[in-house]
């Protein structure tokens, strides 16, 4: 009975409601990407697109739409930079190790800048 009351109190405060809304949006986006890839016959494109949707969902913030847009753009730029660097160094094992180590280090440092960057990192 106590857990039921706590759950109801959290629902009224909006915490569970907001988490539920984010999960529904993410599920719809994942389903849409999967259905589009299946319908277009581009199953190989599904994995990068699904990873992009998951990265976007993880970077979701609670602030104004402009703040969300900035966060999404920065996340996309970081994701694209790391992806392109890995693709460019994929044939060179030592270069790939350097790129992955540098990306991990820089993203960790970026997380130290503040809450917005911590969410992206």
N, C-alpha and C positions, 0 to 999 in steps of 0.2 A: 504494500500500500504506500509506503514511504517513497519507493522508486517511482511509482505512478505520479505522485504529487510533484516530485522533483522534475520529472519529464514534462509535466504540464506547465510548471513554472518556467522551465527553459523554453518551451514552445511559445509561451506568451511573451517572453522577452525577445524572441525573434532569433535566437541562436540556432535552434534546430530547424526552424523554418527557412532560414537563410542557407544553411548547409544542405537542406533538402532541395532547395531551388537550384543551387549550384550543381548538385548531383544529377538532377533531372536535365538541366541544360547540357551537361557533359555527356550524359547518356544519349540524348537526342543527337548531339553532334557526332558522337562515335557511330551511332546507327546510320546517320545520314552519309557519313564518309564510306562506311562499309557497303551500304546499298549502292551508292554511286559507283564505287570501284567494281562491284559485281555487275552492275547494269552496263557499264562501259567496257567490261572485259579487261580492266587494268588492275588485276589482283596484285601484281608486283608493286604498284604504287600505294597499296593500302597501308603497309607498315610505316613508311615515313609520314604519311598523312595522319595515321592514328597517333604516332608519337608527337606530332605537332599539336593535335587536339589535346593530348594529355598535358603537354608543356603549357599550352594556353590555359587549361583548367587550373593547373598548379599556380600559375602567375596571376590568377584572378584576385583582384583587390576589392575593397569595400568602398572606395572613394568615388568621387564624381566621374562621369564618363570620360572627361578629358584625361584624368589621371589613369584610368583604365587603358585608354588609347595609347598614352605614352608608355605605360608598362608593357602593353602588348607589342608595340613597335620595338622597344629595346630588347624584349625577349626574342622577337623574331630576328633582329639583327645579330644578337649573340648566337642564336641557334644556327643561323646561316653562316656566320663566320667560322664557327667550329666545324660545321659540316663541310664547308669548302676547304678548310685547312686539312681536315682528315682525308678528304678525297684527293687532294693534291699530294699528300705525303704517304698515301696508302702503299705505294710500290717501294718505299724506302723505310724499312723497319725502324732504324734509329731516328729518322725524322718523325715517324708516327709516334714513337715514344716521347720525343720532345714536344710535339704538338699537344698530345693528350696531357702530359704533365703541366705544360704551360697553361692550357685551358683550365685544368682543374685548379691551379694556383690562382689564376686571374679571376675566375668565378668565385672562389673562396674570398679573395680580397674584396671583390665587388660586394659580397654579402656583408662585409664589415662596414660599408658606407651608410647603411640605414635600413629601415624596414622594407621600403619599396624594393631596394636592390637585394635584400636578403631573400625576399620572395622569389625574385627572378633567379638568383644563384642557386 
